[in-house]
Amino acid sequence: MRPTQALINIEALRHNYSVISRLVGEEIGIIPVVKADAYGHGAVSVSWALAEAGAQLMAVATLDEALELLEAGIPTRFLILGGIEGETNLLDIPPNCVPVVWDEDGLNFANTMPDDAGRPVEVHVKVDTGMGRLGCMPEELPRLFEIARGLENIRITGVMSHLSSADGRHLDDVEFTKEQITRFKDVCKRVAPGVLRHFSGSAATIAFPEAWIDAVRPGLILYGIWPFQDASPRGGLAPDDFQPVMTLRSTVLAVKDIPKDFPIGYGRTYRTDNPKKIAIVPAGYADGISRKLSNRGQVLIGGKRRDILGSVTMDYIMADVTDLPLAVPGDEVIIMGRQGENEITAWEIARWAETIPYEVTCAISRRVTRISFDKLGRR
């Protein structure tokens, strides 16, 4: 097994779910978002833990993602956020799958797919309240409900939307978010009562309780990552209330001495100003380590931060361990996570890579083994 591994702390995941549950209370449902392989954390083990914690409906992006979890035996229902209109080979909607639709074509397509028992297809309708992506315009929603009433195999059980700027720091972000919330609540009043209304991702779950409606859809905070760029407390919570679920680690493969004025890596983007001792770590961009960390990112070795020298390559990074004379092959390397008193967070990596923490964890490739564990040991 390659030494570059992602350790998935299931106890931390359970903790984060309980923090969300206490925040929103018993009257508000929780729809955990486990799309994109649970944001890179391993959807099967994550979904099992969330089901055990009480989640009854989880959100995925595609039918394939839902089928993987159903085949693993996850005993919950799955909301397919990307819909099913492109599934031309589909004969019926698999049990426990609830597709999202946003137009008449989606309703008609789902209407052709009851199972052998004639089970009505449950769908949730998505409304575009200001995201400019999937979703009907608000004024179209009543018409879709009217169409659905004329389709014998369709039952609309939910209405949803998505906030574009709930994590924003500026006043216009807050004002626009509140406009979206008002727009969503207004349009929901025009359709049949009794459907599940859900709107809030991680940022709105914390900062906009008026957007909770009937259920929230947390993603990033489930995995222990604060959804705001700054660390200021919001909604009675602070970043430390959530526990990071993933630790990305490797080990030193080799240690070597490099003379002064010697280039390191492709393109000779780094040249030693003094003799250096470097550690070669078997983790690179094929594992999801962004090349933008070249000559700017860090890792933890021996409990301290070590600069990445030269370009991140497909399979390796080189780290400066000049002041660690006892560094040897096999030493632990933390790429993301804690070692001793120091920690490298997803947000820190995101800033080095000029991106967001969502991309940091989602980018970790399938060749990085996920090892899930809890207080009872490896799962």
Secondary structure, DSSP 4 states (H G I P E B T S, - for coil): --S-EEEEEHHHHHHHHHHHHHHH-TTSEE--B-HHHHHHT-HHHHHHHHHHHT--EEEESSHHHHHHHHHTT--SEEEETT-STT-TT--SPPTTEEEEE-SHHHHHHHHT---TT-PPEEEEEEB-SS-SSSSB-GGGHHHHHHHHHT-TTEEEEEEE---SSTT--SHHHHHHHHHHHHHHHHHHTTS-TT-EEEEE-HHHHHH-GGG-TTEE---GGGGT--SSSS---BTTB-GGGS---EEEEEE--EEEEE-TT-EESGGG-EE-SS-EEEEEES--GGGT--GGGTTT-EEEETTEEEEEES---SS-EEEE-TT-TT--TT-EEEEEEEETTEEE-HHHHHHHHTS-HHHHHHTS-TTSEEEEEETTEE-
